[in-house]
Amino acid sequence: MTYALYYYDACPFCQRVLMALPKAKVNVEKRNILQNPKFRQQQQQATGRTTVPCLLIKDEAGEENWMFESRDIIQYLLSL
Ligand SMILES: N[C@@H](CCC(=O)N[C@@H](CS)C(=O)NCC(=O)O)C(=O)O
């Protein structure tokens, strides 16, 4: 599995997730959608939304799962 967090700094919900990342046992790549519009476009194409935070979970087969809601993302990451 690989994990990537779509976020931007001024978003308070993103900050909550970012603060939880050090407690997670997995590595999460940080993808700032304002610094890199390619990430914003990827997210929008895949989900139809640009809301952040958004966690991309990719399995070994390359299947993608996109998770919204800071609370759900934190709960999920800390459960791994
Ligand atoms: N309930 C959501 C709120 C997320 C949210 O409102 N994100 C804002 C930025 S702080 C956003 O992306 N707004 C733009 C949009 O929804 O396209 C959460 O806890 O993750």
PDB file of the backbone (N, CA, C, O) and the ligand in Angstrom, with CONECT records:
HET    LIG  A 101      20
ATOM      1  N   MET A   1       0.844  -1.209   0.000  1.00  0.00           N
ATOM      2  CA  MET A   1       0.000   0.000   0.000  1.00  0.00           C
ATOM      3  C   MET A   1       0.871   1.248   0.000  1.00  0.00           C
ATOM      4  O   MET A   1       1.932   1.275   0.624  1.00  0.00           O
ATOM      5  N   THR A   2       0.420   2.276  -0.699  1.00  0.00           N
ATOM      6  CA  THR A   2       1.082   3.575  -0.587  1.00  0.00           C
ATOM      7  C   THR A   2       0.013   4.608  -0.216  1.00  0.00           C
ATOM      8  O   THR A   2      -1.174   4.442  -0.496  1.00  0.00           O
ATOM      9  N   TYR A   3       0.480   5.666   0.418  1.00  0.00           N
ATOM     10  CA  TYR A   3      -0.445   6.669   0.945  1.00  0.00           C
ATOM     11  C   TYR A   3       0.043   8.063   0.548  1.00  0.00           C
ATOM     12  O   TYR A   3       1.232   8.365   0.650  1.00  0.00           O
ATOM     13  N   ALA A   4      -0.887   8.909   0.093  1.00  0.00           N
ATOM     14  CA  ALA A   4      -0.523  10.282  -0.247  1.00  0.00           C
ATOM     15  C   ALA A   4      -1.618  11.224   0.249  1.00  0.00           C
ATOM     16  O   ALA A   4      -2.808  10.996   0.033  1.00  0.00           O
ATOM     17  N   LEU A   5      -1.183  12.279   0.915  1.00  0.00           N
ATOM     18  CA  LEU A   5      -2.135  13.259   1.455  1.00  0.00           C
ATOM     19  C   LEU A   5      -2.149  14.504   0.577  1.00  0.00           C
ATOM     20  O   LEU A   5      -1.128  15.170   0.406  1.00  0.00           O
ATOM     21  N   TYR A   6      -3.313  14.805   0.027  1.00  0.00           N
ATOM     22  CA  TYR A   6      -3.518  16.028  -0.745  1.00  0.00           C
ATOM     23  C   TYR A   6      -3.964  17.103   0.247  1.00  0.00           C
ATOM     24  O   TYR A   6      -4.907  16.907   1.013  1.00  0.00           O
ATOM     25  N   TYR A   7      -3.267  18.243   0.219  1.00  0.00           N
ATOM     26  CA  TYR A   7      -3.504  19.227   1.267  1.00  0.00           C
ATOM     27  C   TYR A   7      -2.979  20.596   0.825  1.00  0.00           C
ATOM     28  O   TYR A   7      -2.309  20.718  -0.200  1.00  0.00           O
ATOM     29  N   TYR A   8      -3.299  21.627   1.624  1.00  0.00           N
ATOM     30  CA  TYR A   8      -2.541  22.873   1.542  1.00  0.00           C
ATOM     31  C   TYR A   8      -2.425  23.475   2.930  1.00  0.00           C
ATOM     32  O   TYR A   8      -3.242  23.202   3.809  1.00  0.00           O
ATOM     33  N   ASP A   9      -1.395  24.303   3.120  1.00  0.00           N
ATOM     34  CA  ASP A   9      -1.023  24.746   4.463  1.00  0.00           C
ATOM     35  C   ASP A   9      -2.096  25.547   5.195  1.00  0.00           C
ATOM     36  O   ASP A   9      -2.263  25.392   6.405  1.00  0.00           O
ATOM     37  N   ALA A  10      -2.827  26.404   4.473  1.00  0.00           N
ATOM     38  CA  ALA A  10      -3.772  27.294   5.144  1.00  0.00           C
ATOM     39  C   ALA A  10      -5.065  26.588   5.557  1.00  0.00           C
ATOM     40  O   ALA A  10      -5.936  27.210   6.165  1.00  0.00           O
ATOM     41  N   CYS A  11      -5.195  25.338   5.246  1.00  0.00           N
ATOM     42  CA  CYS A  11      -6.421  24.594   5.566  1.00  0.00           C
ATOM     43  C   CYS A  11      -6.305  23.998   6.980  1.00  0.00           C
ATOM     44  O   CYS A  11      -5.434  23.164   7.224  1.00  0.00           O
ATOM     45  N   PRO A  12      -7.174  24.417   7.909  1.00  0.00           N
ATOM     46  CA  PRO A  12      -7.065  23.932   9.287  1.00  0.00           C
ATOM     47  C   PRO A  12      -7.340  22.437   9.419  1.00  0.00           C
ATOM     48  O   PRO A  12      -6.780  21.775  10.294  1.00  0.00           O
ATOM     49  N   PHE A  13      -8.190  21.912   8.565  1.00  0.00           N
ATOM     50  CA  PHE A  13      -8.479  20.470   8.607  1.00  0.00           C
ATOM     51  C   PHE A  13      -7.247  19.677   8.165  1.00  0.00           C
ATOM     52  O   PHE A  13      -6.963  18.594   8.678  1.00  0.00           O
ATOM     53  N   CYS A  14      -6.526  20.251   7.198  1.00  0.00           N
ATOM     54  CA  CYS A  14      -5.272  19.610   6.755  1.00  0.00           C
ATOM     55  C   CYS A  14      -4.250  19.630   7.883  1.00  0.00           C
ATOM     56  O   CYS A  14      -3.512  18.664   8.079  1.00  0.00           O
ATOM     57  N   GLN A  15      -4.210  20.732   8.622  1.00  0.00           N
ATOM     58  CA  GLN A  15      -3.245  20.838   9.722  1.00  0.00           C
ATOM     59  C   GLN A  15      -3.479  19.749  10.762  1.00  0.00           C
ATOM     60  O   GLN A  15      -2.533  19.201  11.328  1.00  0.00           O
ATOM     61  N   ARG A  16      -4.747  19.445  11.006  1.00  0.00           N
ATOM     62  CA  ARG A  16      -5.052  18.368  11.972  1.00  0.00           C
ATOM     63  C   ARG A  16      -4.471  17.047  11.496  1.00  0.00           C
ATOM     64  O   ARG A  16      -3.894  16.292  12.279  1.00  0.00           O
ATOM     65  N   VAL A  17      -4.627  16.775  10.209  1.00  0.00           N
ATOM     66  CA  VAL A  17      -4.098  15.514   9.669  1.00  0.00           C
ATOM     67  C   VAL A  17      -2.567  15.550   9.684  1.00  0.00           C
ATOM     68  O   VAL A  17      -1.925  14.568  10.056  1.00  0.00           O
ATOM     69  N   LEU A  18      -1.991  16.675   9.282  1.00  0.00           N
ATOM     70  CA  LEU A  18      -0.525  16.780   9.252  1.00  0.00           C
ATOM     71  C   LEU A  18       0.062  16.547  10.645  1.00  0.00           C
ATOM     72  O   LEU A  18       1.107  15.913  10.791  1.00  0.00           O
ATOM     73  N   MET A  19      -0.623  17.069  11.664  1.00  0.00           N
ATOM     74  CA  MET A  19      -0.117  16.904  13.034  1.00  0.00           C
ATOM     75  C   MET A  19      -0.189  15.450  13.497  1.00  0.00           C
ATOM     76  O   MET A  19       0.572  15.029  14.368  1.00  0.00           O
ATOM     77  N   ALA A  20      -1.102  14.693  12.911  1.00  0.00           N
ATOM     78  CA  ALA A  20      -1.247  13.278  13.299  1.00  0.00           C
ATOM     79  C   ALA A  20      -0.260  12.379  12.561  1.00  0.00           C
ATOM     80  O   ALA A  20      -0.003  11.256  12.995  1.00  0.00           O
ATOM     81  N   LEU A  21       0.290  12.857  11.460  1.00  0.00           N
ATOM     82  CA  LEU A  21       1.137  11.986  10.624  1.00  0.00           C
ATOM     83  C   LEU A  21       2.310  11.344  11.377  1.00  0.00           C
ATOM     84  O   LEU A  21       2.591  10.165  11.162  1.00  0.00           O
ATOM     85  N   PRO A  22       3.006  12.089  12.260  1.00  0.00           N
ATOM     86  CA  PRO A  22       4.131  11.458  12.963  1.00  0.00           C
ATOM     87  C   PRO A  22       3.714  10.275  13.826  1.00  0.00           C
ATOM     88  O   PRO A  22       4.540   9.424  14.157  1.00  0.00           O
ATOM     89  N   LYS A  23       2.430  10.218  14.193  1.00  0.00           N
ATOM     90  CA  LYS A  23       1.963   9.103  15.034  1.00  0.00           C
ATOM     91  C   LYS A  23       1.588   7.884  14.189  1.00  0.00           C
ATOM     92  O   LYS A  23       1.402   6.789  14.721  1.00  0.00           O
ATOM     93  N   ALA A  24       1.478   8.077  12.884  1.00  0.00           N
ATOM     94  CA  ALA A  24       1.097   6.949  12.014  1.00  0.00           C
ATOM     95  C   ALA A  24       2.296   6.035  11.794  1.00  0.00           C
ATOM     96  O   ALA A  24       3.442   6.485  11.776  1.00  0.00           O
ATOM     97  N   LYS A  25       2.016   4.743  11.628  1.00  0.00           N
ATOM     98  CA  LYS A  25       3.100   3.775  11.453  1.00  0.00           C
ATOM     99  C   LYS A  25       3.469   3.600   9.985  1.00  0.00           C
ATOM    100  O   LYS A  25       4.381   2.842   9.655  1.00  0.00           O
ATOM    101  N   VAL A  26       2.765   4.296   9.112  1.00  0.00           N
ATOM    102  CA  VAL A  26       3.069   4.195   7.678  1.00  0.00           C
ATOM    103  C   VAL A  26       3.597   5.534   7.178  1.00  0.00           C
ATOM    104  O   VAL A  26       3.380   6.581   7.787  1.00  0.00           O
ATOM    105  N   ASN A  27       4.293   5.465   6.055  1.00  0.00           N
ATOM    106  CA  ASN A  27       4.786   6.693   5.446  1.00  0.00           C
ATOM    107  C   ASN A  27       3.681   7.297   4.568  1.00  0.00           C
ATOM    108  O   ASN A  27       3.051   6.596   3.776  1.00  0.00           O
ATOM    109  N   VAL A  28       3.464   8.585   4.721  1.00  0.00           N
ATOM    110  CA  VAL A  28       2.452   9.267   3.915  1.00  0.00           C
ATOM    111  C   VAL A  28       3.142  10.385   3.129  1.00  0.00           C
ATOM    112  O   VAL A  28       3.711  11.310   3.710  1.00  0.00           O
ATOM    113  N   GLU A  29       3.080  10.284   1.815  1.00  0.00           N
ATOM    114  CA  GLU A  29       3.667  11.337   0.978  1.00  0.00           C
ATOM    115  C   GLU A  29       2.757  12.563   1.020  1.00  0.00           C
ATOM    116  O   GLU A  29       1.538  12.439   0.904  1.00  0.00           O
ATOM    117  N   LYS A  30       3.345  13.733   1.186  1.00  0.00           N
ATOM    118  CA  LYS A  30       2.554  14.962   1.254  1.00  0.00           C
ATOM    119  C   LYS A  30       2.506  15.621  -0.130  1.00  0.00           C
ATOM    120  O   LYS A  30       3.543  15.879  -0.741  1.00  0.00           O
ATOM    121  N   ARG A  31       1.291  15.887  -0.611  1.00  0.00           N
ATOM    122  CA  ARG A  31       1.113  16.494  -1.929  1.00  0.00           C
ATOM    123  C   ARG A  31       0.345  17.809  -1.803  1.00  0.00           C
ATOM    124  O   ARG A  31      -0.881  17.824  -1.694  1.00  0.00           O
ATOM    125  N   ASN A  32       1.100  18.913  -1.820  1.00  0.00           N
ATOM    126  CA  ASN A  32       0.504  20.240  -1.677  1.00  0.00           C
ATOM    127  C   ASN A  32      -0.148  20.651  -3.003  1.00  0.00           C
ATOM    128  O   ASN A  32       0.533  20.827  -4.013  1.00  0.00           O
ATOM    129  N   ILE A  33      -1.473  20.799  -2.983  1.00  0.00           N
ATOM    130  CA  ILE A  33      -2.192  21.029  -4.242  1.00  0.00           C
ATOM    131  C   ILE A  33      -2.085  22.472  -4.729  1.00  0.00           C
ATOM    132  O   ILE A  33      -2.401  22.765  -5.882  1.00  0.00           O
ATOM    133  N   LEU A  34      -1.643  23.369  -3.857  1.00  0.00           N
ATOM    134  CA  LEU A  34      -1.468  24.755  -4.313  1.00  0.00           C
ATOM    135  C   LEU A  34      -0.070  24.953  -4.892  1.00  0.00           C
ATOM    136  O   LEU A  34       0.121  25.681  -5.867  1.00  0.00           O
ATOM    137  N   GLN A  35       0.912  24.279  -4.261  1.00  0.00           N
ATOM    138  CA  GLN A  35       2.282  24.381  -4.793  1.00  0.00           C
ATOM    139  C   GLN A  35       2.426  23.604  -6.088  1.00  0.00           C
ATOM    140  O   GLN A  35       3.243  23.948  -6.941  1.00  0.00           O
ATOM    141  N   ASN A  36       1.628  22.553  -6.231  1.00  0.00           N
ATOM    142  CA  ASN A  36       1.728  21.726  -7.432  1.00  0.00           C
ATOM    143  C   ASN A  36       0.333  21.471  -8.012  1.00  0.00           C
ATOM    144  O   ASN A  36      -0.345  20.526  -7.607  1.00  0.00           O
ATOM    145  N   PRO A  37      -0.094  22.310  -8.959  1.00  0.00           N
ATOM    146  CA  PRO A  37      -1.440  22.190  -9.529  1.00  0.00           C
ATOM    147  C   PRO A  37      -1.710  20.833 -10.174  1.00  0.00           C
ATOM    148  O   PRO A  37      -2.865  20.452 -10.360  1.00  0.00           O
ATOM    149  N   LYS A  38      -0.653  20.107 -10.514  1.00  0.00           N
ATOM    150  CA  LYS A  38      -0.815  18.768 -11.083  1.00  0.00           C
ATOM    151  C   LYS A  38      -1.528  17.844 -10.075  1.00  0.00           C
ATOM    152  O   LYS A  38      -2.352  17.012 -10.455  1.00  0.00           O
ATOM    153  N   PHE A  39      -1.193  18.011  -8.791  1.00  0.00           N
ATOM    154  CA  PHE A  39      -1.828  17.190  -7.758  1.00  0.00           C
ATOM    155  C   PHE A  39      -3.320  17.532  -7.637  1.00  0.00           C
ATOM    156  O   PHE A  39      -4.161  16.649  -7.472  1.00  0.00           O
ATOM    157  N   ARG A  40      -3.626  18.832  -7.723  1.00  0.00           N
ATOM    158  CA  ARG A  40      -5.029  19.273  -7.631  1.00  0.00           C
ATOM    159  C   ARG A  40      -5.831  18.681  -8.791  1.00  0.00           C
ATOM    160  O   ARG A  40      -6.962  18.224  -8.626  1.00  0.00           O
ATOM    161  N   GLN A  41      -5.209  18.707  -9.959  1.00  0.00           N
ATOM    162  CA  GLN A  41      -5.860  18.180 -11.164  1.00  0.00           C
ATOM    163  C   GLN A  41      -6.086  16.665 -11.048  1.00  0.00           C
ATOM    164  O   GLN A  41      -7.144  16.149 -11.409  1.00  0.00           O
ATOM    165  N   GLN A  42      -5.069  15.973 -10.536  1.00  0.00           N
ATOM    166  CA  GLN A  42      -5.186  14.515 -10.322  1.00  0.00           C
ATOM    167  C   GLN A  42      -6.374  14.200  -9.434  1.00  0.00           C
ATOM    168  O   GLN A  42      -7.198  13.342  -9.749  1.00  0.00           O
ATOM    169  N   GLN A  43      -6.446  14.914  -8.308  1.00  0.00           N
ATOM    170  CA  GLN A  43      -7.512  14.667  -7.344  1.00  0.00           C
ATOM    171  C   GLN A  43      -8.874  14.959  -7.962  1.00  0.00           C
ATOM    172  O   GLN A  43      -9.819  14.186  -7.804  1.00  0.00           O
ATOM    173  N   GLN A  44      -8.963  16.085  -8.668  1.00  0.00           N
ATOM    174  CA  GLN A  44     -10.244  16.472  -9.262  1.00  0.00           C
ATOM    175  C   GLN A  44     -10.690  15.461 -10.322  1.00  0.00           C
ATOM    176  O   GLN A  44     -11.868  15.116 -10.412  1.00  0.00           O
ATOM    177  N   GLN A  45      -9.735  15.001 -11.111  1.00  0.00           N
ATOM    178  CA  GLN A  45     -10.085  14.022 -12.152  1.00  0.00           C
ATOM    179  C   GLN A  45     -10.569  12.717 -11.542  1.00  0.00           C
ATOM    180  O   GLN A  45     -11.499  12.088 -12.048  1.00  0.00           O
ATOM    181  N   ALA A  46      -9.932  12.320 -10.456  1.00  0.00           N
ATOM    182  CA  ALA A  46     -10.269  11.021  -9.853  1.00  0.00           C
ATOM    183  C   ALA A  46     -11.533  11.076  -9.010  1.00  0.00           C
ATOM    184  O   ALA A  46     -12.278  10.099  -8.950  1.00  0.00           O
ATOM    185  N   THR A  47     -11.784  12.210  -8.358  1.00  0.00           N
ATOM    186  CA  THR A  47     -12.884  12.253  -7.379  1.00  0.00           C
ATOM    187  C   THR A  47     -13.988  13.240  -7.747  1.00  0.00           C
ATOM    188  O   THR A  47     -15.091  13.170  -7.204  1.00  0.00           O
ATOM    189  N   GLY A  48     -13.696  14.160  -8.668  1.00  0.00           N
ATOM    190  CA  GLY A  48     -14.660  15.199  -8.999  1.00  0.00           C
ATOM    191  C   GLY A  48     -14.683  16.313  -7.967  1.00  0.00           C
ATOM    192  O   GLY A  48     -15.515  17.217  -8.040  1.00  0.00           O
ATOM    193  N   ARG A  49     -13.762  16.247  -6.999  1.00  0.00           N
ATOM    194  CA  ARG A  49     -13.727  17.252  -5.918  1.00  0.00           C
ATOM    195  C   ARG A  49     -12.315  17.775  -5.721  1.00  0.00           C
ATOM    196  O   ARG A  49     -11.333  17.112  -6.054  1.00  0.00           O
ATOM    197  N   THR A  50     -12.237  18.993  -5.168  1.00  0.00           N
ATOM    198  CA  THR A  50     -10.921  19.545  -4.837  1.00  0.00           C
ATOM    199  C   THR A  50     -10.791  19.772  -3.334  1.00  0.00           C
ATOM    200  O   THR A  50      -9.856  20.424  -2.870  1.00  0.00           O
ATOM    201  N   THR A  51     -11.737  19.226  -2.587  1.00  0.00           N
ATOM    202  CA  THR A  51     -11.716  19.392  -1.131  1.00  0.00           C
ATOM    203  C   THR A  51     -10.488  18.702  -0.534  1.00  0.00           C
ATOM    204  O   THR A  51     -10.142  17.578  -0.899  1.00  0.00           O
ATOM    205  N   VAL A  52      -9.851  19.400   0.382  1.00  0.00           N
ATOM    206  CA  VAL A  52      -8.743  18.820   1.134  1.00  0.00           C
ATOM    207  C   VAL A  52      -9.061  18.915   2.629  1.00  0.00           C
ATOM    208  O   VAL A  52      -9.831  19.791   3.023  1.00  0.00           O
ATOM    209  N   PRO A  53      -8.504  18.059   3.462  1.00  0.00           N
ATOM    210  CA  PRO A  53      -7.558  17.013   3.123  1.00  0.00           C
ATOM    211  C   PRO A  53      -8.226  15.835   2.416  1.00  0.00           C
ATOM    212  O   PRO A  53      -9.418  15.575   2.575  1.00  0.00           O
ATOM    213  N   CYS A  54      -7.411  15.139   1.634  1.00  0.00           N
ATOM    214  CA  CYS A  54      -7.887  13.959   0.933  1.00  0.00           C
ATOM    215  C   CYS A  54      -6.726  12.968   0.900  1.00  0.00           C
ATOM    216  O   CYS A  54      -5.607  13.307   0.513  1.00  0.00           O
ATOM    217  N   LEU A  55      -7.017  11.750   1.311  1.00  0.00           N
ATOM    218  CA  LEU A  55      -5.964  10.730   1.366  1.00  0.00           C
ATOM    219  C   LEU A  55      -6.138   9.748   0.212  1.00  0.00           C
ATOM    220  O   LEU A  55      -7.205   9.160   0.036  1.00  0.00           O
ATOM    221  N   LEU A  56      -5.087   9.585  -0.559  1.00  0.00           N
ATOM    222  CA  LEU A  56      -5.085   8.581  -1.635  1.00  0.00           C
ATOM    223  C   LEU A  56      -4.426   7.316  -1.107  1.00  0.00           C
ATOM    224  O   LEU A  56      -3.275   7.325  -0.671  1.00  0.00           O
ATOM    225  N   ILE A  57      -5.179   6.238  -1.159  1.00  0.00           N
ATOM    226  CA  ILE A  57      -4.680   4.928  -0.719  1.00  0.00           C
ATOM    227  C   ILE A  57      -4.573   4.064  -1.976  1.00  0.00           C
ATOM    228  O   ILE A  57      -5.567   3.815  -2.659  1.00  0.00           O
ATOM    229  N   LYS A  58      -3.375   3.622  -2.264  1.00  0.00           N
ATOM    230  CA  LYS A  58      -3.181   2.812  -3.478  1.00  0.00           C
ATOM    231  C   LYS A  58      -2.674   1.433  -3.082  1.00  0.00           C
ATOM    232  O   LYS A  58      -1.698   1.308  -2.343  1.00  0.00           O
ATOM    233  N   ASP A  59      -3.352   0.392  -3.586  1.00  0.00           N
ATOM    234  CA  ASP A  59      -2.899  -0.953  -3.227  1.00  0.00           C
ATOM    235  C   ASP A  59      -1.876  -1.476  -4.237  1.00  0.00           C
ATOM    236  O   ASP A  59      -1.531  -0.799  -5.206  1.00  0.00           O
ATOM    237  N   GLU A  60      -1.405  -2.690  -3.987  1.00  0.00           N
ATOM    238  CA  GLU A  60      -0.329  -3.263  -4.807  1.00  0.00           C
ATOM    239  C   GLU A  60      -0.739  -3.409  -6.266  1.00  0.00           C
ATOM    240  O   GLU A  60       0.109  -3.360  -7.157  1.00  0.00           O
ATOM    241  N   ALA A  61      -2.029  -3.589  -6.513  1.00  0.00           N
ATOM    242  CA  ALA A  61      -2.519  -3.745  -7.884  1.00  0.00           C
ATOM    243  C   ALA A  61      -2.708  -2.389  -8.567  1.00  0.00           C
ATOM    244  O   ALA A  61      -3.071  -2.320  -9.741  1.00  0.00           O
ATOM    245  N   GLY A  62      -2.460  -1.318  -7.822  1.00  0.00           N
ATOM    246  CA  GLY A  62      -2.615   0.023  -8.389  1.00  0.00           C
ATOM    247  C   GLY A  62      -4.018   0.577  -8.222  1.00  0.00           C
ATOM    248  O   GLY A  62      -4.325   1.664  -8.710  1.00  0.00           O
ATOM    249  N   GLU A  63      -4.876  -0.177  -7.525  1.00  0.00           N
ATOM    250  CA  GLU A  63      -6.242   0.315  -7.315  1.00  0.00           C
ATOM    251  C   GLU A  63      -6.241   1.474  -6.316  1.00  0.00           C
ATOM    252  O   GLU A  63      -5.581   1.432  -5.277  1.00  0.00           O
ATOM    253  N   GLU A  64      -7.001   2.505  -6.671  1.00  0.00           N
ATOM    254  CA  GLU A  64      -6.998   3.729  -5.846  1.00  0.00           C
ATOM    255  C   GLU A  64      -8.274   3.855  -5.029  1.00  0.00           C
ATOM    256  O   GLU A  64      -9.374   3.543  -5.485  1.00  0.00           O
ATOM    257  N   ASN A  65      -8.079   4.323  -3.808  1.00  0.00           N
ATOM    258  CA  ASN A  65      -9.192   4.634  -2.926  1.00  0.00           C
ATOM    259  C   ASN A  65      -8.942   6.035  -2.385  1.00  0.00           C
ATOM    260  O   ASN A  65      -7.878   6.297  -1.824  1.00  0.00           O
ATOM    261  N   TRP A  66      -9.903   6.936  -2.545  1.00  0.00           N
ATOM    262  CA  TRP A  66      -9.709   8.322  -2.105  1.00  0.00           C
ATOM    263  C   TRP A  66     -10.596   8.577  -0.889  1.00  0.00           C
ATOM    264  O   TRP A  66     -11.806   8.358  -0.937  1.00  0.00           O
ATOM    265  N   MET A  67      -9.993   9.035   0.184  1.00  0.00           N
ATOM    266  CA  MET A  67     -10.737   9.244   1.426  1.00  0.00           C
ATOM    267  C   MET A  67     -10.780  10.731   1.791  1.00  0.00           C
ATOM    268  O   MET A  67      -9.746  11.398   1.831  1.00  0.00           O
ATOM    269  N   PHE A  68     -11.989  11.241   2.058  1.00  0.00           N
ATOM    270  CA  PHE A  68     -12.163  12.616   2.529  1.00  0.00           C
ATOM    271  C   PHE A  68     -12.456  12.611   4.032  1.00  0.00           C
ATOM    272  O   PHE A  68     -12.586  11.554   4.650  1.00  0.00           O
ATOM    273  N   GLU A  69     -12.553  13.785   4.592  1.00  0.00           N
ATOM    274  CA  GLU A  69     -12.883  14.028   6.005  1.00  0.00           C
ATOM    275  C   GLU A  69     -11.673  13.803   6.921  1.00  0.00           C
ATOM    276  O   GLU A  69     -11.211  12.680   7.121  1.00  0.00           O
ATOM    277  N   SER A  70     -11.186  14.922   7.464  1.00  0.00           N
ATOM    278  CA  SER A  70      -9.999  14.873   8.314  1.00  0.00           C
ATOM    279  C   SER A  70     -10.138  13.846   9.440  1.00  0.00           C
ATOM    280  O   SER A  70      -9.195  13.112   9.735  1.00  0.00           O
ATOM    281  N   ARG A  71     -11.301  13.800  10.060  1.00  0.00           N
ATOM    282  CA  ARG A  71     -11.488  12.886  11.190  1.00  0.00           C
ATOM    283  C   ARG A  71     -11.342  11.425  10.739  1.00  0.00           C
ATOM    284  O   ARG A  71     -10.697  10.615  11.405  1.00  0.00           O
ATOM    285  N   ASP A  72     -11.949  11.115   9.606  1.00  0.00           N
ATOM    286  CA  ASP A  72     -11.875   9.746   9.080  1.00  0.00           C
ATOM    287  C   ASP A  72     -10.441   9.401   8.676  1.00  0.00           C
ATOM    288  O   ASP A  72      -9.975   8.285   8.906  1.00  0.00           O
ATOM    289  N   ILE A  73      -9.751  10.365   8.076  1.00  0.00           N
ATOM    290  CA  ILE A  73      -8.371  10.124   7.626  1.00  0.00           C
ATOM    291  C   ILE A  73      -7.468   9.846   8.827  1.00  0.00           C
ATOM    292  O   ILE A  73      -6.664   8.914   8.809  1.00  0.00           O
ATOM    293  N   ILE A  74      -7.610  10.664   9.867  1.00  0.00           N
ATOM    294  CA  ILE A  74      -6.772  10.479  11.066  1.00  0.00           C
ATOM    295  C   ILE A  74      -7.063   9.130  11.709  1.00  0.00           C
ATOM    296  O   ILE A  74      -6.152   8.379  12.058  1.00  0.00           O
ATOM    297  N   GLN A  75      -8.340   8.842  11.857  1.00  0.00           N
ATOM    298  CA  GLN A  75      -8.732   7.561  12.481  1.00  0.00           C
ATOM    299  C   GLN A  75      -8.174   6.382  11.672  1.00  0.00           C
ATOM    300  O   GLN A  75      -7.672   5.409  12.235  1.00  0.00           O
ATOM    301  N   TYR A  76      -8.272   6.490  10.362  1.00  0.00           N
ATOM    302  CA  TYR A  76      -7.785   5.408   9.502  1.00  0.00           C
ATOM    303  C   TYR A  76      -6.266   5.246   9.643  1.00  0.00           C
ATOM    304  O   TYR A  76      -5.771   4.137   9.848  1.00  0.00           O
ATOM    305  N   LEU A  77      -5.542   6.347   9.533  1.00  0.00           N
ATOM    306  CA  LEU A  77      -4.069   6.262   9.578  1.00  0.00           C
ATOM    307  C   LEU A  77      -3.571   5.738  10.917  1.00  0.00           C
ATOM    308  O   LEU A  77      -2.611   4.968  10.968  1.00  0.00           O
ATOM    309  N   LEU A  78      -4.217   6.149  11.993  1.00  0.00           N
ATOM    310  CA  LEU A  78      -3.762   5.706  13.309  1.00  0.00           C
ATOM    311  C   LEU A  78      -4.171   4.275  13.612  1.00  0.00           C
ATOM    312  O   LEU A  78      -3.701   3.680  14.582  1.00  0.00           O
ATOM    313  N   SER A  79      -5.051   3.720  12.778  1.00  0.00           N
ATOM    314  CA  SER A  79      -5.473   2.329  12.996  1.00  0.00           C
ATOM    315  C   SER A  79      -4.544   1.340  12.271  1.00  0.00           C
ATOM    316  O   SER A  79      -4.645   0.129  12.470  1.00  0.00           O
ATOM    317  N   LEU A  80      -3.646   1.861  11.436  1.00  0.00           N
ATOM    318  CA  LEU A  80      -2.786   0.961  10.629  1.00  0.00           C
ATOM    319  C   LEU A  80      -1.624   0.417  11.443  1.00  0.00           C
ATOM    320  O   LEU A  80      -0.812  -0.349  10.923  1.00  0.00           O
TER     321      LEU A  80
HETATM  322  N1  LIG A 101     -15.241  18.340   6.987  1.00  0.00           N
HETATM  323  C1  LIG A 101     -14.074  18.435   6.156  1.00  0.00           C
HETATM  324  C2  LIG A 101     -13.835  19.900   5.789  1.00  0.00           C
HETATM  325  C3  LIG A 101     -12.817  20.063   4.675  1.00  0.00           C
HETATM  326  C4  LIG A 101     -12.829  21.467   4.111  1.00  0.00           C
HETATM  327  O1  LIG A 101     -13.766  22.247   4.332  1.00  0.00           O
HETATM  328  N2  LIG A 101     -11.760  21.803   3.382  1.00  0.00           N
HETATM  329  C5  LIG A 101     -11.691  23.098   2.724  1.00  0.00           C
HETATM  330  C6  LIG A 101     -10.338  23.775   2.994  1.00  0.00           C
HETATM  331  S1  LIG A 101     -10.133  24.172   4.705  1.00  0.00           S
HETATM  332  C7  LIG A 101     -11.749  22.924   1.220  1.00  0.00           C
HETATM  333  O2  LIG A 101     -11.060  22.095   0.641  1.00  0.00           O
HETATM  334  N3  LIG A 101     -12.620  23.722   0.548  1.00  0.00           N
HETATM  335  C8  LIG A 101     -12.668  23.753  -0.907  1.00  0.00           C
HETATM  336  C9  LIG A 101     -13.523  22.668  -1.517  1.00  0.00           C
HETATM  337  O3  LIG A 101     -14.263  21.975  -0.818  1.00  0.00           O
HETATM  338  O4  LIG A 101     -13.415  22.501  -2.741  1.00  0.00           O
HETATM  339  C10 LIG A 101     -12.876  17.809   6.880  1.00  0.00           C
HETATM  340  O5  LIG A 101     -12.894  17.748   8.124  1.00  0.00           O
HETATM  341  O6  LIG A 101     -11.934  17.341   6.218  1.00  0.00           O
CONECT  322  323
CONECT  323  322  324  339
CONECT  324  323  325
CONECT  325  324  326
CONECT  326  325  327  328
CONECT  327  326
CONECT  328  326  329
CONECT  329  328  330  332
CONECT  330  329  331
CONECT  331  330
CONECT  332  329  333  334
CONECT  333  332
CONECT  334  332  335
CONECT  335  334  336
CONECT  336  335  337  338
CONECT  337  336
CONECT  338  336
CONECT  339  323  340  341
CONECT  340  339
CONECT  341  339
END
